[in-house]
Every structure is written in structure tokens, then in C-alpha cells.
Amino acid sequence: DSGSDCISLELRTADGALVTLTADFRQEVKIFRALILGELERGQSQFQALCFITRLHRNEIIPSESMAKLRQKNPRTVRQAEEVRGLEHLSMDVAVNFSKGAQLSSHIHNVCAEAKEAIYTREEDVKFWLEKGVDGSMFEVLPQSSDLPDLQRCRLCADRWKPCICSYSLSIEWYPCMLKYCKSRDAAGKVSSYKCGIRSCQKGYTFDYYVPQKQLCLWDEET
């Protein structure tokens, strides 16, 4: 959507989860949403929604204006990424208030509507946004291991009702990460470059975050 200067990608993972990535270039915000199928026989609801919000850096994803001009040949083809970018491990130590999130990015209201109580970001990204003038009252620092000595990783926690540090991993298998440039030579022999396509990337993310009970993190168990 070049009008609102954003790009959205949607994919379904092997375990049935629906993952959405929204890149808001105007606000320099990246929103990951995961709709994870619940385990009904273990007392969970039909699905669980999570939102992870991080800073969008320049040149991570091609600009929306360029994306809008590109037309994909054979759109039904299953594509392989040309470049695999390293796994990013992120400690999401701050909760975001859904009702105030619109001033961080207008897309939070739509993308994270099902995850109102589970929107997370990082303290280092919060510092960047505060310097841009975002209202700090929408952020709440979550309990850390240093605050709660008994706080374990959920996969090691035996009690389903105890708080713990949950871990959720996702992989964006194919996304447009860079523009490709080709060279042409005119009649006088002068070389010039022009945009001639996209370079595609794959990238994995692991998010660690506090949950008030392990019941909210049943996928993160030792198998």
C-alpha cells in the first residue's frame, strides 16, 4: 500500500499458524502477528494471538513505492529465497498498551486486535521511539529474571500455572529484501543502471517474552 507507505506479507506455517508481517515505513515500525492454533484438549481457546513490534531499519525490506510497481510473473509458483539471512533472537521485555498503540503505528489497531493482551516490544526500540516523540505511557516493562529469581523458561517449568519466559519462533520464508539493478549500455557506450527486479530473502526470528502462566505457552515444551 504505497498510499500509507506499508507492506504486508502473510504466510501459513507447517503447524497451521497464520503469520503476518507488516512493515510501516512511515513510522519505522515492523509488526509480526501470529495466530496460533490452540490445544482445546488442554484447556486453551481455539487460537492464541501474539504481536511482536520492533524497529524497522532502512534497507530491511524494499520500499512500498518500488513494491507497488513490481509485477510478479507466475504468482502461484512456490519460490525459494535467494539469500538466507541470520536468525535474530529478540528479548521482548516491554508490553504495549493496545488502546494507545495507534500513535506508534496506525496498523497496530487492525493487525493486533486479537492480541490485545499480548503485544510485546523491546526496551532498546522503545528508547528509539521515545526520542521520536512517542508517548511513553503506552509501554510497560515486564518482569525480568533479575526481578523474579524463580522465573524459568517455560520449557523447563513443570507447573502450568506459574509465570515463565516463553519462546516463540517463526520464519519468513520468502520476502522482497532488496532491489536488483541491471546495467545497460547506450549507443555511445555509456553504461547506466536501472531497476530490474527484486532479491528475495528468508529470515528467522525467535522472540522471548514473559507470560503470567505457562498455559499461555504450551508449544514451548521439551519434546
C-alpha positions in Angstrom: 0.0 0.0 0.0 2.1 2.9 -1.3 -0.6 5.4 0.0 0.1 4.6 3.6 3.7 3.5 2.9 3.5 0.0 4.2 3.9 -3.6 3.0 2.1 -6.7 4.5 3.1 -10.3 4.0 1.0 -13.3 5.1 2.0 -16.9 5.3 0.8 -20.1 6.9 3.4 -22.2 8.7 3.7 -26.0 8.8 1.9 -26.3 12.2 -1.1 -24.3 10.9 -0.2 -20.9 12.4 -1.0 -17.8 10.4 1.8 -15.3 10.4 1.5 -11.7 9.2 4.4 -9.2 8.9 3.5 -5.5 8.4 6.3 -3.0 7.7 5.2 0.6 8.4 7.9 2.7 6.7 6.4 6.0 7.7 6.7 5.2 11.5 9.8 2.9 11.2 7.8 0.0 12.8 7.7 -3.7 12.0 4.8 -5.7 13.3 4.7 -9.5 13.5 1.4 -11.2 14.3 1.0 -14.9 14.9 -2.4 -16.6 15.2 -1.5 -20.0 16.8 -4.0 -22.9 16.9 -4.9 -23.6 20.5 -4.8 -27.1 22.1 -8.5 -27.4 23.1 -8.0 -30.7 24.9 -5.5 -28.9 27.2 -7.9 -26.0 28.1 -6.8 -23.5 25.6 -9.1 -21.4 23.4 -9.5 -22.0 19.6 -6.5 -19.8 18.8 -3.9 -17.7 20.5 -2.8 -14.3 19.1 0.6 -12.7 19.6 2.0 -9.4 18.4 5.7 -8.5 18.4 6.7 -5.0 17.4 10.2 -3.9 16.5 12.0 -1.1 14.9 12.1 -1.2 11.1 15.6 -0.4 9.8 16.4 1.1 6.5 17.1 -1.4 3.7 15.5 -4.4 5.5 12.6 -4.6 3.0 12.3 -2.9 -0.3 10.3 0.4 -0.2 6.5 0.2 -0.7 6.7 2.5 -3.7 9.0 0.1 -5.5 7.0 -2.9 -4.5 3.8 -1.4 -5.9 5.5 -1.0 -9.3 6.7 -4.6 -9.5 4.5 -7.3 -11.0 5.2 -10.9 -10.2 5.3 -13.4 -13.1 3.7 -16.8 -12.3 2.3 -15.7 -8.9 1.3 -19.2 -7.9 4.9 -20.5 -8.1 6.3 -21.6 -4.8 9.6 -19.7 -4.6 12.9 -20.3 -2.9 14.7 -17.3 -1.3 18.0 -16.3 -2.9 19.5 -15.3 0.4 19.2 -16.8 3.9 19.7 -14.1 6.5 20.8 -15.0 10.0 18.4 -15.9 12.8 17.6 -13.0 15.1 17.0 -13.7 18.8 15.0 -10.9 20.4 14.2 -10.4 24.1 10.8 -8.7 24.2 10.9 -7.2 27.6 8.2 -4.5 27.3 4.4 -4.8 26.9 2.5 -2.3 24.6 -0.9 -0.9 25.6 -3.3 -1.7 22.7 -5.6 1.2 23.2 -2.7 3.7 23.0 -0.7 1.9 20.3 -2.2 3.8 17.3 0.3 6.7 17.8 3.2 4.2 17.4 1.7 2.8 14.2 -1.9 3.1 12.9 -1.6 -0.5 11.8 -1.5 -1.9 15.3 -5.2 -1.3 15.8 -6.1 -3.7 12.9 -3.2 -6.1 13.0 -3.1 -6.7 16.7 -6.8 -6.6 17.5 -6.9 -10.3 18.5 -3.8 -9.9 20.6 -4.8 -7.0 22.9 -3.2 -8.6 26.0 -0.2 -10.0 24.2 1.7 -7.1 22.4 5.4 -7.0 23.0 8.4 -4.9 22.1 12.0 -4.3 23.3 13.4 -1.6 25.6 16.0 -0.6 23.1 13.3 0.0 20.4 11.2 1.9 22.9 14.1 4.3 23.5 14.3 5.0 19.8 10.6 5.7 19.5 10.6 7.9 22.7 13.3 10.1 21.0 10.9 10.5 18.1 8.2 11.9 20.5 6.0 8.8 21.0 4.1 8.8 24.4 5.9 6.6 26.8 2.7 5.8 28.8 1.8 3.0 26.3 4.8 0.9 27.4 5.1 -1.2 30.5 8.4 -3.0 31.4 7.7 -6.7 32.0 9.1 -8.7 35.0 12.6 -10.0 34.3 14.6 -12.9 35.7 16.5 -10.4 37.9 13.2 -9.3 39.5 11.9 -12.9 40.0 14.7 -15.3 40.9 12.4 -18.3 40.4 11.4 -17.3 36.9 12.3 -20.1 34.5 12.0 -20.7 30.8 8.5 -22.2 30.1 10.0 -25.4 28.6 11.7 -26.1 31.9 8.7 -25.1 34.1 6.6 -28.1 35.4 3.7 -26.1 36.8 1.3 -25.0 34.0 0.0 -22.0 36.2 3.4 -20.5 37.1 4.8 -17.4 35.3 7.8 -18.2 33.0 9.7 -16.9 30.0 8.1 -18.1 26.8 9.9 -18.5 23.4 8.2 -18.3 20.0 10.0 -18.9 16.7 8.9 -18.0 13.2 10.5 -17.9 9.8 9.6 -15.6 6.9 10.4 -18.0 4.1 10.3 -15.5 1.2 10.1 -11.7 1.2 11.4 -8.9 -1.1 14.5 -7.6 0.7 16.5 -5.7 -1.9 16.1 -4.2 -5.4 18.1 -5.7 -8.2 19.9 -3.4 -10.6 20.9 -4.3 -14.2 23.3 -2.4 -16.4 22.7 -1.2 -19.9 24.9 0.5 -22.5 23.6 3.1 -24.9 24.8 3.7 -28.5 27.6 6.0 -27.3 28.9 3.2 -25.0 27.8 5.0 -21.8 26.8 2.5 -19.0 23.8 3.2 -16.8 21.9 1.1 -14.3 18.2 0.5 -13.9 15.9 -1.4 -11.5 15.2 -4.8 -13.0 13.6 -6.9 -10.2 13.9 -7.9 -6.6 16.2 -10.0 -4.5 14.4 -12.3 -2.1 15.4 -13.3 1.4 14.5 -15.8 4.1 14.8 -14.8 7.8 14.1 -16.5 11.1 13.2 -14.9 14.4 12.9 -16.1 18.0 11.1 -14.0 20.5 11.5 -14.5 24.3 8.8 -12.8 26.5 7.2 -13.1 29.9 3.9 -14.9 30.4 1.9 -14.9 33.7 1.3 -18.7 33.3 2.8 -21.5 31.3 -0.7 -22.4 30.0 -0.2 -19.5 27.5 3.0 -21.1 26.1 2.2 -24.8 25.7 4.2 -25.1 22.4 7.4 -24.3 24.2 8.0 -27.6 25.8 10.7 -30.2 25.8 9.9 -32.9 23.3 
